[in-house]
């Protein structure tokens, strides 16, 4: 089995093309690849794919970082909401307790003697 490097193939990994070729067949294949009329187009497409792959990878990393930040902010918001709710219930309890003595005074003053 002979491995032939195809530098302008458009696979994502730009790996080696595995083929069973005799030495003569391998030479003929290399000449075909070198002299193929679409070689420049294929090489250009390969370069564009490589560039887009790098851009996509960068964008994916940015999206992941933003997703992490959003989740952190959600956690902080959840904590703050709990704190506000706890403070609100404490305020309501405090107001309830502070109203009770004054309410007793009002009830006592309104009650017939």
C-alpha positions in Angstrom: 0.0 0.0 0.0 1.4 3.4 -1.0 0.4 6.7 0.5 0.2 9.6 -1.9 0.2 13.1 -0.4 -2.5 15.2 -2.2 -1.7 18.7 -1.1 -4.7 20.3 -2.8 -7.5 17.9 -1.9 -10.5 19.5 -0.2 -10.9 17.2 2.7 -11.3 18.9 6.1 -8.2 17.2 7.5 -6.1 17.5 4.3 -4.8 14.0 5.1 -3.0 11.6 2.9 -4.9 9.7 0.3 -4.5 6.0 0.8 -4.3 4.1 -2.5 -2.9 0.8 -3.8 -0.7 1.9 -6.7 2.4 0.5 -8.4 5.4 2.8 -8.7 4.4 3.7 -12.3 0.8 4.3 -11.3 1.9 6.5 -8.4 4.1 8.6 -10.8 1.2 8.9 -13.3 -1.1 9.9 -10.5 1.3 12.6 -9.2 1.7 14.0 -12.7 -2.1 14.0 -13.1 -2.5 15.9 -9.8 0.2 18.4 -10.7 -1.0 19.1 -14.2 -4.8 18.9 -13.6 -6.5 21.9 -15.1 -8.5 22.6 -11.9 -5.4 22.4 -9.6 -5.2 26.1 -9.0 -8.9 26.3 -8.3 -8.7 23.4 -5.9 -5.7 24.9 -4.1 -7.5 28.2 -3.8 -10.6 26.5 -2.5 -8.4 24.6 0.0 -6.9 27.9 1.2 -10.4 29.4 1.6 -11.5 26.3 3.5 -8.6 26.5 5.8 -9.2 30.2 6.5 -12.9 29.6 7.1 -12.1 26.7 9.4 -9.8 28.9 11.5 -12.5 31.6 11.6 -15.2 29.1 12.6 -13.0 27.8 15.3 -12.4 31.3 16.7 -16.1 32.1 16.6 -16.9 28.9 18.3 -14.5 29.7 21.1 -16.0 33.2 21.5 -19.5 31.7 21.7 -18.4 29.3 24.4 -16.8 32.1 26.4 -20.0 34.2 26.1 -22.2 31.2 27.0 -20.1 30.7 30.2 -20.4 34.4 31.0 -24.2 34.3 30.5 -24.5 31.3 32.8 -22.4 33.1 35.5 -24.7 36.2 35.2 -27.7 34.0 35.5 -26.3 32.5 38.7 -25.6 35.9 40.1 -29.1 37.1 39.2 -30.7 34.0 40.9 -28.7 34.7 44.1 -29.7 38.4 44.1 -33.3 37.5 43.6 -33.1 35.2 46.5 -31.5 37.9 48.6 -34.1 40.5 47.6 -36.9 38.0 48.4 -35.3 37.3 51.8 -35.0 41.0 52.5 -38.6 41.6 51.4 -39.9 38.9 53.7 -37.8 40.3 56.6 -39.2 43.8 55.9 -42.8 42.5 55.7 -42.2 40.6 59.0 -40.8 43.7 60.6 -43.7 45.9 59.4 -46.1 43.3 60.6 -44.5 43.3 64.0 -44.3 47.1 64.2 -48.0 47.4 63.2 -49.3 45.1 65.9 -48.6 47.4 68.9 -50.0 50.4 67.0 -53.0 48.4 65.9 -53.6 47.5 69.5 -53.5 51.1 70.5 -56.0 52.0 67.7 -58.2 49.1 68.8 -58.0 50.2 72.4 -58.8 53.8 71.6 -61.8 52.9 69.5 -63.2 50.4 71.9 -66.1 51.7 74.0 -65.0 52.3 77.6 
